[in-house]
Amino acid sequence: MALHPPPGRWIRRSRNRRRERRHIGRPLRWVFPANSPMGLRILIADDVQDSANALKALLAAHGHEVHTAYDGAKTLASTVDARPDVVILDLQMPGLSGFDVCRAIRRHEWGQQMLLIAHTGWVREEDIKRAKEAGFDLHMSKPMKIEDLLRVLDGIEQQPATEA
């Protein structure tokens, strides 16, 4: 059973801002090993702790293992340690920006298969182009529609882990 937040409860809605989800990277099909019986391992990086924690609670309620980081350096350290399947990155964070973190992740072989989602209020064409150039797979504007994110996450095909 899918749990969705009541309208206006956790997600602030604005009539003046368009909500967008733009595919900006590779084809929308990722295959990850089934690392956890709980679903995907997801890292949420946002300097607004309330926003990150609310999204964490929603995704955990949908069966995912979710971790949070509140600045760029901690986000990068968490990706190295935990190797999440999906990273949802705010672009404007203290220290390393989301762009810098994305580039650093993509430099590693293990970072090539990671799904990186830019989650930001920056929705101009040049911002979306910068996100694509940095290596993001998706650009989702704030406020994010949880239904859109869940649709993306549900589309990720998990494969059984192979024995070494």
C-alpha positions as semicolon CSV with decimal commas, in nm:
position;residue;x (nm);y (nm);z (nm)
1;M;0,000;0,000;0,000
2;A;0,149;0,332;-0,102
3;L;0,151;0,611;0,153
4;H;0,121;0,963;0,020
5;P;0,129;1,283;0,224
6;P;-0,199;1,464;0,266
7;P;-0,214;1,772;0,042
8;G;-0,028;2,062;0,199
9;R;0,088;1,859;0,497
10;W;0,454;1,781;0,425
11;I;0,500;1,925;0,080
12;R;0,447;2,294;0,044
13;R;0,260;2,368;-0,272
14;S;0,287;2,692;-0,463
15;R;0,065;2,800;-0,748
16;N;0,328;3,028;-0,894
17;R;0,604;2,771;-0,942
18;R;0,604;2,499;-1,200
19;R;0,693;2,154;-1,078
20;E;0,920;1,984;-1,323
21;R;1,105;1,661;-1,365
22;R;1,346;1,660;-1,651
23;H;1,547;1,370;-1,778
24;I;1,887;1,518;-1,854
25;G;2,129;1,226;-1,855
26;R;2,140;0,866;-1,960
27;P;1,834;0,660;-2,058
28;L;1,585;0,618;-1,774
29;R;1,668;0,257;-1,698
30;W;1,908;0,162;-1,423
31;V;1,993;-0,184;-1,298
32;F;2,130;-0,215;-0,945
33;P;2,208;-0,519;-0,733
34;A;1,952;-0,587;-0,463
35;N;2,167;-0,464;-0,175
36;S;1,902;-0,460;0,092
37;P;1,580;-0,645;0,162
38;M;1,431;-0,302;0,238
39;G;1,464;-0,177;-0,118
40;L;1,702;0,085;-0,251
41;R;1,973;0,257;-0,051
42;I;1,909;0,629;-0,091
43;L;2,115;0,924;0,028
44;I;1,942;1,262;0,058
45;A;2,173;1,564;0,067
46;D;2,017;1,898;0,158
47;D;2,134;2,175;0,388
48;V;1,772;2,234;0,495
49;Q;1,753;1,959;0,755
50;D;1,374;1,965;0,792
51;S;1,331;1,912;0,419
52;A;1,582;1,626;0,410
53;N;1,429;1,458;0,715
54;A;1,074;1,486;0,580
55;L;1,176;1,328;0,250
56;K;1,368;1,060;0,443
57;A;1,055;0,970;0,642
58;L;0,843;0,946;0,328
59;L;1,090;0,726;0,141
60;A;1,149;0,505;0,446
61;A;0,772;0,455;0,469
62;H;0,791;0,319;0,114
63;G;1,045;0,055;0,215
64;H;1,376;0,218;0,124
65;E;1,689;0,243;0,338
66;V;1,745;0,619;0,358
67;H;2,036;0,824;0,493
68;T;2,083;1,201;0,509
69;A;2,371;1,445;0,486
70;Y;2,350;1,819;0,534
71;D;2,657;1,950;0,349
72;G;2,864;1,861;0,046
73;A;3,168;1,714;0,224
74;K;2,957;1,480;0,440
75;T;2,758;1,380;0,133
76;L;3,072;1,280;-0,054
77;A;3,204;1,087;0,248
78;S;2,869;0,908;0,283
79;T;2,868;0,801;-0,083
80;V;3,218;0,657;-0,046
81;D;3,122;0,465;0,270
82;A;2,764;0,355;0,198
83;R;2,763;0,337;-0,184
84;P;2,394;0,420;-0,217
85;D;2,194;0,325;-0,524
86;V;2,040;0,672;-0,550
87;V;2,163;1,015;-0,438
88;I;1,921;1,308;-0,423
89;L;2,134;1,623;-0,415
90;D;2,048;1,983;-0,345
91;L;2,266;2,196;-0,572
92;Q;2,336;2,479;-0,328
93;M;2,493;2,344;-0,009
94;P;2,765;2,474;0,221
95;G;3,117;2,362;0,139
96;L;3,100;2,152;-0,175
97;S;2,805;2,231;-0,400
98;G;2,583;1,960;-0,544
99;F;2,762;2,010;-0,877
100;D;3,101;1,943;-0,713
101;V;2,972;1,635;-0,530
102;C;2,821;1,496;-0,850
103;R;3,145;1,542;-1,045
104;A;3,345;1,376;-0,765
105;I;3,109;1,076;-0,755
106;R;3,120;1,032;-1,133
107;R;3,503;1,022;-1,128
108;H;3,489;0,684;-0,951
109;E;3,402;0,360;-1,125
110;W;3,142;0,279;-0,855
111;G;2,979;0,617;-0,919
112;Q;2,903;0,548;-1,283
113;Q;2,595;0,336;-1,211
114;M;2,461;0,550;-0,928
115;L;2,140;0,738;-1,005
116;L;2,204;1,107;-0,927
117;I;1,906;1,339;-0,898
118;A;1,943;1,717;-0,878
119;H;1,677;1,846;-0,638
120;T;1,674;2,222;-0,654
121;G;1,482;2,544;-0,691
122;W;1,706;2,635;-0,984
123;V;1,494;2,565;-1,293
124;R;1,638;2,793;-1,561
125;E;1,763;2,626;-1,878
126;E;2,126;2,713;-1,799
127;D;2,093;2,550;-1,454
128;I;1,955;2,233;-1,609
129;K;2,237;2,235;-1,865
130;R;2,497;2,274;-1,587
131;A;2,341;1,982;-1,399
132;K;2,361;1,762;-1,708
133;E;2,722;1,861;-1,769
134;A;2,809;1,780;-1,406
135;G;2,673;1,427;-1,450
136;F;2,321;1,431;-1,304
137;D;2,068;1,187;-1,447
138;L;1,753;1,379;-1,348
139;H;1,664;1,736;-1,255
140;M;1,364;1,769;-1,020
141;S;1,251;2,111;-0,909
142;K;1,148;2,207;-0,557
143;P;0,894;2,150;-0,426
144;M;0,924;1,791;-0,543
145;K;0,612;1,587;-0,607
146;I;0,668;1,269;-0,410
147;E;0,459;1,077;-0,665
148;D;0,708;1,169;-0,940
149;L;1,005;1,058;-0,730
150;L;0,836;0,730;-0,637
151;R;0,761;0,663;-1,004
152;V;1,131;0,705;-1,085
153;L;1,239;0,484;-0,794
154;D;0,982;0,217;-0,878
155;G;1,123;0,205;-1,231
156;I;1,464;0,095;-1,109
157;E;1,509;-0,272;-1,179
158;Q;1,690;-0,464;-0,906
159;Q;1,890;-0,776;-0,982
160;P;1,988;-1,042;-0,730
161;A;2,342;-0,997;-0,600
162;T;2,590;-1,233;-0,765
163;E;2,833;-1,434;-0,556
164;A;3,198;-1,347;-0,594
